[in-house]
Amino acid sequence: MGRWSLIDTVNVISVFFLSFFSLFLFSHKRGKPSSNRILAFFLLAMALSTLNFPLSHERRLVAYFLPIFLFMNSFDFLLGPLLYLYVKSVAYRDFAWERNQALHAMPFFIYLLFFIINLLVVPSSFQDIMLYRKSFFRSFGMDFFTILISGQLLAYVGASFLVLRSYRARIKSSFSSLEKINLSWLYSIIGGCGLIWLISAVNNMQAIGMRGGRHSLVLSVTNMFITFGIANVIIFKGLKQPEIFSGIEEKPKYEKSPLTDEEADRLLDLLKNHLETKKPHLVPGLSISGLARQMAVPARNLSQVINSRMGQNFVDFINSYRIEEAKRLLSGSGACEKTILEIAYDSGFNSKSVFNKAFKKHAGIPPVEFRRKAGKE
């Protein structure tokens, strides 16, 4: 039997957490079911992949159960696709399983088929199995598949980041306070997985280049801690996000909108009148769904009018009214009695940095300079 280390113990604990959370998500009824199921499969695949490390030290156990060991190893090919599909399922409300998505699993099945064919000629005695295993892993494709797994995982990390980048750009049309829609937890998951898989790739390349095939202890320990941290981040932060789990629609906007030009013009007049009289934009965190409820109109129609008639997304449109209010406060008689932060709050912003950025974007100069110029006039 191989020597059982502290690293192996912590890895087993990580496997337990990942497996437990996976089972929890399969039965979890809140949130988005499709996202929860994909995340559950991802955690389960991650658990099986993590379990390979301590088991690989038990040479006799691996020899006797080589088919099971290789089957568990094949789940590495599902980690990248599951991460990518999970990000898409969170980002898009109309995400649904399609047949062409099965192509993501092709490397997984190719790997299984390759090793099933080779395992048909595995010898029976323990000594021969161990000799065969060494030759099998080094001569019959293990090095190739190790490189392939590393490249595939890192490619899916990049694809997941691109999905989130597109998502962040598109939610601007739905929320007026982007700082509230905090996707840093999901970026952390993708970044953490990317770091794990990058370290594993370096570690595997080093092992391939060495005769003994030994992995770096330092890199293995680093991966152990990152994996343990990822398991906690996913559950304790990922499932607590509010509005983002509703997602946004992936289909083209207003493709089949029944709103006519006359109705759009009337809705725009109604919107402007509502903002000028009720001033809902002075409330931080205003969303387009909340504004639509106030006006008793469909949120989709409201979004269409703002985008098509004003040529702005919801954030910029609401901020334009907030900046006008800020200008009024900055140039008023009591402007010097208030700080910039107080004026930002009174204008509907909940962050000084966001206020400064929005003010400069709409007015062309920082709020401090605007107040100084207004005071001279």
C-alpha positions as CSV (number, residue, x, y, z in Angstrom):
1,M,0.0,0.0,0.0
2,G,1.2,3.5,-0.7
3,R,1.8,6.0,2.1
4,W,-1.3,8.0,3.0
5,S,-0.4,11.7,3.6
6,L,-2.1,14.8,4.9
7,I,-2.7,16.0,1.3
8,D,-4.6,12.8,0.6
9,T,-6.7,13.3,3.7
10,V,-7.6,16.9,2.8
11,N,-8.4,15.8,-0.8
12,V,-10.8,13.2,0.6
13,I,-12.5,15.9,2.7
14,S,-12.8,18.0,-0.4
15,V,-14.3,15.0,-2.2
16,F,-16.8,14.6,0.6
17,F,-17.9,18.3,0.5
18,L,-18.2,18.2,-3.3
19,S,-20.2,15.0,-3.3
20,F,-22.5,16.2,-0.5
21,F,-23.1,19.6,-2.2
22,S,-23.8,17.7,-5.5
23,L,-26.5,15.5,-3.9
24,F,-27.9,18.6,-2.2
25,L,-28.3,20.4,-5.6
26,F,-30.0,17.4,-7.2
27,S,-32.8,17.8,-4.6
28,H,-32.7,21.6,-4.3
29,K,-36.0,23.1,-5.5
30,R,-35.1,26.8,-5.3
31,G,-33.3,28.8,-7.9
32,K,-33.0,27.6,-11.5
33,P,-33.4,23.8,-11.8
34,S,-31.3,23.5,-15.0
35,S,-28.4,25.5,-13.5
36,N,-28.6,23.5,-10.3
37,R,-28.5,20.1,-12.1
38,I,-25.5,21.2,-14.3
39,L,-23.7,22.5,-11.2
40,A,-24.4,19.2,-9.4
41,F,-22.9,17.2,-12.3
42,F,-19.9,19.5,-12.4
43,L,-19.3,19.1,-8.6
44,L,-19.7,15.3,-8.9
45,A,-17.2,15.2,-11.8
46,M,-14.9,17.4,-9.8
47,A,-15.2,15.1,-6.8
48,L,-14.3,12.0,-8.9
49,S,-11.4,13.8,-10.5
50,T,-10.1,14.9,-7.1
51,L,-10.5,11.4,-5.7
52,N,-8.1,10.1,-8.3
53,F,-5.1,11.8,-6.5
54,P,-5.2,9.8,-3.2
55,L,-6.3,6.6,-4.9
56,S,-3.4,6.8,-7.4
57,H,-1.0,6.2,-4.5
58,E,-2.6,2.8,-3.7
59,R,-0.9,0.9,-6.4
60,R,-2.4,-2.5,-5.6
61,L,-5.9,-1.1,-5.4
62,V,-5.5,0.7,-8.7
63,A,-4.1,-2.5,-10.3
64,Y,-7.0,-4.6,-9.2
65,F,-9.6,-1.9,-10.1
66,L,-7.9,-0.4,-13.2
67,P,-11.1,-0.1,-15.3
68,I,-12.8,1.8,-12.5
69,F,-9.8,4.0,-12.0
70,L,-9.7,4.9,-15.7
71,F,-13.4,5.5,-15.8
72,M,-13.1,8.0,-12.9
73,N,-10.2,9.6,-14.7
74,S,-12.4,10.1,-17.8
75,F,-14.6,12.6,-16.0
76,D,-11.8,15.2,-16.4
77,F,-13.1,15.6,-20.0
78,L,-16.5,16.6,-18.6
79,L,-15.3,19.3,-16.3
80,G,-14.7,22.0,-18.9
81,P,-18.0,21.5,-20.8
82,L,-20.1,21.4,-17.6
83,L,-18.5,24.6,-16.3
84,Y,-19.2,26.3,-19.6
85,L,-22.8,25.1,-19.8
86,Y,-23.4,26.1,-16.2
87,V,-22.2,29.6,-16.9
88,K,-24.5,29.8,-19.9
89,S,-27.5,28.4,-17.9
90,V,-27.0,31.1,-15.3
91,A,-26.5,33.9,-17.8
92,Y,-29.5,33.1,-20.1
93,R,-33.0,32.6,-18.9
94,D,-34.1,30.7,-22.0
95,F,-31.2,28.3,-21.8
96,A,-32.3,24.8,-22.8
97,W,-30.6,21.5,-23.6
98,E,-30.1,21.0,-27.3
99,R,-28.9,18.0,-29.2
100,N,-25.8,19.8,-30.5
101,Q,-24.6,20.4,-27.0
102,A,-23.9,16.6,-26.7
103,L,-20.8,17.3,-28.9
104,H,-19.2,18.7,-25.8
105,A,-19.0,15.2,-24.5
106,M,-17.3,13.7,-27.5
107,P,-13.8,13.7,-26.0
108,F,-15.2,11.9,-22.9
109,F,-16.6,9.1,-25.1
110,I,-13.5,8.9,-27.3
111,Y,-11.4,8.6,-24.2
112,L,-13.6,5.8,-22.8
113,L,-13.7,3.9,-26.1
114,F,-9.9,4.1,-26.5
115,F,-9.2,2.7,-23.0
116,I,-12.0,0.1,-23.2
117,I,-10.4,-1.3,-26.3
118,N,-6.9,-1.4,-24.7
119,L,-8.2,-2.8,-21.4
120,L,-9.5,-5.9,-23.2
121,V,-5.9,-7.1,-23.4
122,V,-5.0,-6.4,-19.7
123,P,-3.1,-9.5,-18.2
124,S,-4.4,-11.2,-15.2
125,S,-1.6,-11.5,-12.6
126,F,-0.8,-8.6,-10.3
127,Q,2.8,-8.3,-11.4
128,D,1.9,-8.3,-15.1
129,I,-0.9,-5.7,-14.4
130,M,1.6,-3.3,-12.8
131,L,4.1,-3.8,-15.6
132,Y,1.3,-3.4,-18.2
133,R,-0.1,-0.3,-16.4
134,K,3.3,1.5,-16.7
135,S,3.6,0.6,-20.3
136,F,0.0,1.3,-21.0
137,F,0.0,4.8,-19.6
138,R,3.2,5.8,-21.2
139,S,3.0,4.0,-24.6
140,F,-0.7,3.8,-25.4
141,G,-1.9,7.3,-25.3
142,M,-1.9,8.5,-21.7
143,D,0.5,11.3,-22.4
144,F,-1.6,12.4,-25.4
145,F,-4.8,12.4,-23.5
146,T,-3.2,14.3,-20.6
147,I,-2.2,17.0,-23.0
148,L,-5.6,16.9,-24.6
149,I,-7.4,17.3,-21.3
150,S,-5.2,20.2,-20.3
151,G,-5.9,22.1,-23.5
152,Q,-9.6,21.3,-23.5
153,L,-10.0,22.5,-19.9
154,L,-8.2,25.8,-20.5
155,A,-10.2,26.4,-23.7
156,Y,-13.5,26.1,-21.8
157,V,-12.3,28.5,-19.2
158,G,-11.7,31.0,-21.9
159,A,-15.1,30.3,-23.4
160,S,-16.8,30.7,-20.0
161,F,-15.1,34.1,-19.5
162,L,-16.4,35.2,-22.9
163,V,-20.0,34.3,-21.9
164,L,-19.7,36.3,-18.7
165,R,-18.2,39.2,-20.6
166,S,-21.2,39.2,-22.9
167,Y,-23.6,38.8,-20.0
168,R,-22.2,41.8,-18.1
169,A,-22.6,43.9,-21.2
170,R,-26.2,42.9,-21.7
171,I,-27.5,43.2,-18.1
172,K,-26.9,46.9,-18.4
173,S,-30.2,47.1,-20.1
174,S,-32.0,45.5,-17.1
175,F,-30.4,47.0,-14.0
176,S,-29.6,50.6,-13.0
177,S,-27.0,49.6,-10.3
178,L,-24.5,47.3,-11.8
179,E,-22.5,47.2,-8.6
180,K,-25.5,45.3,-7.0
181,I,-25.3,42.6,-9.7
182,N,-22.1,41.2,-8.3
183,L,-20.8,38.4,-10.5
184,S,-17.4,38.3,-8.8
185,W,-18.2,34.9,-7.3
186,L,-18.7,33.3,-10.7
187,Y,-15.6,34.9,-12.0
188,S,-13.8,33.5,-9.0
189,I,-15.1,30.0,-9.8
190,I,-14.0,30.2,-13.4
191,G,-10.7,31.7,-12.4
192,G,-10.1,29.2,-9.6
193,C,-10.9,26.3,-11.9
194,G,-8.6,27.8,-14.6
195,L,-5.8,28.1,-12.0
196,I,-6.3,24.5,-10.8
197,W,-6.2,23.2,-14.4
198,L,-3.3,25.4,-15.4
199,I,-1.3,24.1,-12.4
200,S,-2.3,20.5,-13.2
201,A,-1.2,21.0,-16.8
202,V,2.2,22.3,-15.7
203,N,2.4,19.4,-13.2
204,N,1.5,16.8,-15.8
205,M,3.9,18.2,-18.4
206,Q,6.6,18.0,-15.8
207,A,5.7,14.4,-14.9
208,I,5.6,13.4,-18.6
209,G,9.1,14.9,-19.1
210,M,10.6,13.0,-16.1
211,R,11.4,9.3,-16.2
212,G,9.8,8.6,-12.9
213,G,6.7,10.4,-13.8
214,R,6.5,12.1,-10.4
215,H,4.4,15.2,-9.8
216,S,5.5,18.3,-7.9
217,L,4.5,18.1,-4.3
218,V,4.2,21.9,-4.1
219,L,1.9,22.2,-7.1
220,S,-0.2,19.3,-5.8
221,V,-0.6,20.9,-2.4
222,T,-1.5,24.3,-4.1
223,N,-4.2,22.5,-6.1
224,M,-5.5,20.8,-3.0
225,F,-6.2,24.1,-1.3
226,I,-7.7,25.8,-4.3
227,T,-10.0,22.9,-4.9
228,F,-11.1,23.0,-1.3
229,G,-11.7,26.8,-1.6
230,I,-13.7,26.4,-4.8
231,A,-16.1,23.9,-3.2
232,N,-16.9,26.5,-0.5
233,V,-17.2,29.4,-2.9
234,I,-19.6,27.7,-5.2
235,I,-22.1,26.7,-2.5
236,F,-21.9,29.5,0.1
237,K,-21.8,32.4,-2.5
238,G,-23.1,31.0,-5.7
239,L,-26.5,29.9,-4.4
240,K,-27.1,33.2,-2.6
241,Q,-27.1,35.5,-5.6
242,P,-30.5,37.3,-6.1
243,E,-31.7,38.6,-9.5
244,I,-28.9,37.1,-11.6
245,F,-30.5,33.6,-11.4
246,S,-33.4,34.8,-13.5
247,G,-31.0,35.4,-16.4
248,I,-31.6,37.3,-19.6
249,E,-33.0,36.2,-22.9
250,E,-30.6,35.0,-25.4
251,K,-32.9,35.5,-28.4
252,P,-32.7,38.8,-30.4
253,K,-34.5,41.7,-28.7
254,Y,-37.9,42.7,-29.8
255,E,-37.9,40.3,-32.7
256,K,-41.6,39.6,-32.3
257,S,-42.6,42.6,-30.4
258,P,-46.3,43.6,-30.9
259,L,-45.5,47.2,-29.8
260,T,-46.4,49.7,-32.6
261,D,-44.7,53.0,-33.3
262,E,-47.6,54.9,-32.0
263,E,-47.7,52.9,-28.8
264,A,-44.0,53.3,-28.3
265,D,-44.3,57.1,-28.6
266,R,-47.1,57.2,-26.1
267,L,-45.1,54.9,-23.7
268,L,-42.1,57.2,-24.0
269,D,-44.1,60.3,-23.1
270,L,-45.6,58.4,-20.2
271,L,-42.1,57.3,-19.0
272,K,-40.7,60.8,-19.2
273,N,-43.7,62.3,-17.3
274,H,-43.3,59.6,-14.6
275,L,-39.7,60.3,-14.1
276,E,-40.2,64.1,-14.0
277,T,-43.1,63.9,-11.5
278,K,-42.5,60.8,-9.4
279,K,-38.7,60.9,-9.6
280,P,-38.2,57.1,-9.1
281,H,-34.6,57.4,-10.4
282,L,-33.6,59.0,-7.0
283,V,-34.0,55.6,-5.4
284,P,-30.8,53.6,-5.6
285,G,-31.1,50.1,-7.1
286,L,-34.0,50.9,-9.4
287,S,-34.5,48.1,-11.9
288,I,-36.4,48.1,-15.1
289,S,-38.9,45.6,-13.7
290,G,-39.5,47.8,-10.7
291,L,-40.0,50.9,-12.8
292,A,-42.4,48.9,-15.1
293,R,-44.5,47.8,-12.0
294,Q,-44.8,51.5,-11.0
295,M,-46.0,52.4,-14.4
296,A,-48.2,49.3,-14.8
297,V,-46.6,48.4,-18.2
298,P,-44.7,45.4,-19.4
299,A,-41.0,45.6,-18.7
300,R,-40.1,44.3,-22.1
301,N,-42.0,47.2,-23.8
302,L,-40.3,49.7,-21.5
303,S,-36.9,48.3,-22.3
304,Q,-37.7,48.4,-26.1
305,V,-38.8,52.1,-25.9
306,I,-35.6,53.1,-24.0
307,N,-33.3,51.2,-26.4
308,S,-35.0,52.0,-29.7
309,R,-36.3,55.6,-29.0
310,M,-33.6,56.9,-26.7
311,G,-30.7,54.9,-28.1
312,Q,-29.6,54.1,-24.6
313,N,-29.5,51.1,-22.3
314,F,-31.5,51.3,-19.0
315,V,-28.4,52.2,-16.9
316,D,-27.4,55.2,-19.1
317,F,-31.0,56.4,-19.4
318,I,-31.7,56.4,-15.7
319,N,-28.2,57.9,-14.9
320,S,-28.9,60.8,-17.3
321,Y,-31.8,61.8,-15.1
322,R,-29.7,61.3,-12.0
323,I,-27.0,63.5,-13.4
324,E,-29.4,66.3,-14.1
325,E,-30.5,66.1,-10.5
326,A,-26.9,66.2,-9.4
327,K,-26.2,69.2,-11.6
328,R,-29.2,71.0,-10.0
329,L,-27.8,70.2,-6.5
330,L,-24.3,71.2,-7.4
331,S,-25.2,74.5,-8.8
332,G,-27.9,75.4,-6.2
333,S,-27.5,77.9,-3.4
334,G,-26.7,75.3,-0.7
335,A,-24.3,73.3,-2.9
336,C,-21.2,74.1,-0.8
337,E,-22.9,72.8,2.3
338,K,-23.0,69.2,1.0
339,T,-20.2,66.8,0.2
340,I,-19.9,65.1,-3.2
341,L,-20.9,61.9,-1.5
342,E,-24.1,63.4,-0.1
343,I,-25.0,64.8,-3.5
344,A,-24.4,61.4,-5.1
345,Y,-26.8,59.7,-2.6
346,D,-29.4,62.4,-3.0
347,S,-29.2,61.9,-6.8
348,G,-29.9,58.2,-6.6
349,F,-26.4,56.8,-6.7
350,N,-25.1,54.5,-3.9
351,S,-21.4,54.8,-4.7
352,K,-19.2,57.8,-5.0
353,S,-17.0,56.1,-7.6
354,V,-20.0,55.1,-9.8
355,F,-21.3,58.7,-9.4
356,N,-18.0,60.3,-10.5
357,K,-17.7,58.0,-13.5
358,A,-21.3,58.5,-14.6
359,F,-21.1,62.3,-14.1
360,K,-18.0,62.6,-16.2
361,K,-19.5,60.5,-18.9
362,H,-22.6,62.6,-19.1
363,A,-21.3,66.1,-18.2
364,G,-17.8,65.8,-19.6
365,I,-16.1,67.0,-16.4
366,P,-15.9,65.7,-12.8
367,P,-18.6,66.9,-10.3
368,V,-16.0,68.8,-8.2
369,E,-15.0,70.8,-11.3
370,F,-18.7,71.4,-12.3
371,R,-19.5,72.8,-8.8
372,R,-16.5,75.1,-8.9
373,K,-17.4,76.4,-12.4
374,A,-21.1,76.8,-11.3
375,G,-20.0,78.8,-8.3
376,K,-18.1,81.3,-10.4
377,E,-21.0,82.1,-12.6
